[in-house]
Amino acid sequence: MKKFLLAAAFGATLLGAPAFAQDAPPAPPPPGGGMFDRLDTNHDGVITKEEFQADVAARFARLDTNHDGKVSPEERAAARPGGGGGRGMAGDMTLADMQAQAERRFDRLDTNHDGKIDQAEFAAMRTRMERRGPPPGGSESN
């Protein structure tokens, strides 16, 4: 009888474990919606200028839907939720234009000027953006 009760208790534990696992709340998204992890492609805890520019090139390739080497305001608007235009971008932009803009942005984020953006610098940027609020007529993502 003891063996039967022990086996039943063990079986109930095994059957109940998946139910408990399903009740756990989902983990909160990382600050910035995982942007830091997406940009830090080698996962060393910092974003280098090369990683930053590689993301710009990939974004340009996604935005240039007609593959003419330029991203038009219409292509940017089509890529944004709600169809809003890109913040800080006017007219057609080439990859070189976007890379120059990214270079300036990187330099502003790299507050200690060591050529890398660490978690603290990235968090400070997020705090500044939250204080300002979202840009008029659009989301705050790049």
Salt bridges, closest charged atoms under 4 A:
ASP55 OD1 - ARG38 NH1 2.45
ASP55 OD2 - ARG59 NH2 3.17
GLU103 OE2 - LYS49 NZ 2.91
ASP107 OD1 - LYS49 NZ 3.16
GLU140 OE2 - ARG126 NH2 3.50
